[in-house]
Amino acid sequence: MPRYTIITGLFLIFLGAYGYLSYDSVTVLIPAFIGLLIMTFGILAINEKRRRMFIHLAIVIAVIGLSASIKSVLSIPGLIECSGIGDGTIKNCSLFLRPLAELFKSLMAIILLPYFFVSIAFFVKARLSK
């Protein structure tokens, strides 16, 4: 589980860095900040004695990020439609008030959702093994 936590954090960091470098917007760094916390907890969870505490903390951060971003998954069809309109950039999409925010929140939710389900399976398996 610590390895998967670190990988999830890295994906979020890369997502935020890509967004910042591509669109020069500070708000797209939010996934990177969440990813940095998750990755840090994953690294700290490598130690067997501290694993339970830091995996729990990583999951709390993931749930916070997921709860803030899950609603944006519904905007994916509109974002796909925007990518085919006009100049093909989502930044100029008129369907959304803040299209970049919708895009990066959707991508963050897509990254965090599998982590959430794997975490649930991890804890169920740990509980059943006792």
C-alpha positions in Angstrom: 0.0 0.0 0.0 2.8 2.5 0.7 4.1 2.0 -2.9 0.7 2.6 -4.4 0.3 5.7 -2.2 3.6 7.1 -3.4 2.7 6.5 -7.1 -0.7 8.2 -6.6 1.0 11.2 -5.1 3.4 11.3 -7.9 0.6 11.3 -10.5 -1.0 14.2 -8.7 2.2 16.1 -8.5 2.9 15.6 -12.3 -0.7 16.6 -13.0 -0.3 19.9 -11.1 3.1 20.6 -12.5 1.9 20.0 -16.1 -1.1 22.3 -15.5 1.1 25.0 -14.1 3.7 24.8 -16.9 1.1 24.5 -19.6 -1.4 27.2 -18.5 0.6 29.3 -16.1 -2.2 29.2 -13.5 -1.5 28.8 -9.8 -4.8 27.1 -9.0 -3.9 24.1 -11.1 -1.2 23.4 -8.6 -3.9 22.2 -6.1 -3.5 18.5 -7.2 0.3 18.9 -6.8 -0.2 20.0 -3.2 -2.5 17.2 -2.4 -0.2 14.8 -4.2 2.8 16.0 -2.2 1.0 15.3 1.1 -0.1 11.9 -0.1 3.3 11.0 -1.4 5.0 12.2 1.8 2.6 10.0 3.9 3.3 7.1 1.6 7.1 7.5 2.1 6.6 7.7 5.9 4.4 4.6 5.7 7.3 2.5 4.4 8.3 2.0 8.0 6.3 -1.0 9.3 5.7 0.5 12.7 4.2 3.7 11.4 2.4 2.3 8.3 -1.1 2.2 9.7 -1.0 5.8 10.9 0.4 7.3 7.7 -1.7 5.3 5.4 -4.8 6.5 7.3 -3.5 10.1 7.0 -2.9 9.7 3.2 -6.5 8.3 2.8 -7.9 11.2 4.8 -6.2 13.6 2.4 -7.4 11.6 -0.6 -11.0 11.7 0.7 -10.8 15.4 1.1 -9.4 15.8 -2.4 -12.0 13.4 -3.8 -14.9 15.1 -2.1 -13.7 18.4 -3.5 -13.3 17.1 -7.1 -15.7 14.2 -7.7 -18.5 16.5 -8.9 -16.3 17.7 -11.7 -16.3 14.3 -13.3 -19.7 15.0 -14.6 -18.3 17.9 -16.7 -16.0 15.6 -18.7 -18.5 15.4 -21.7 -18.6 19.2 -21.8 -14.9 19.4 -21.7 -14.6 16.9 -24.5 -17.1 19.0 -26.5 -15.0 22.2 -25.8 -11.8 20.5 -27.1 -13.5 20.2 -30.6 -14.9 23.7 -30.7 -13.0 26.6 -32.3 -9.3 26.7 -31.6 -9.5 23.4 -29.7 -8.3 24.8 -26.3 -10.2 24.1 -23.2 -9.0 27.4 -21.7 -11.4 29.3 -24.0 -14.4 27.1 -23.4 -17.6 29.1 -22.9 -19.6 26.2 -21.4 -17.9 26.6 -18.0 -17.1 29.5 -15.9 -13.6 28.2 -15.1 -12.9 25.4 -17.6 -9.3 24.8 -16.4 -10.5 24.2 -12.9 -13.1 21.8 -14.1 -10.5 19.9 -16.2 -8.0 19.5 -13.4 -10.5 18.7 -10.8 -11.9 16.0 -13.1 -8.4 14.6 -13.6 -7.7 14.7 -9.9 -10.9 12.8 -9.2 -10.0 10.2 -11.8 -6.6 9.6 -10.1 -8.0 9.6 -6.6 -11.0 7.3 -7.2 -9.0 4.1 -7.8 -6.8 4.9 -4.8 -9.9 5.2 -2.6 -11.2 1.9 -3.7 -7.9 0.1 -3.3 -7.6 1.7 0.2 -11.0 0.3 1.2 -9.9 -3.2 -0.1 -6.6 -2.9 1.8 -8.4 -2.1 5.1 -11.0 -4.8 4.6 -8.2 -7.3 3.9 -6.2 -6.2 6.9 -9.3 -6.4 9.1 -10.2 -9.9 7.9 -6.6 -11.2 8.5 -6.9 -10.4 12.2 
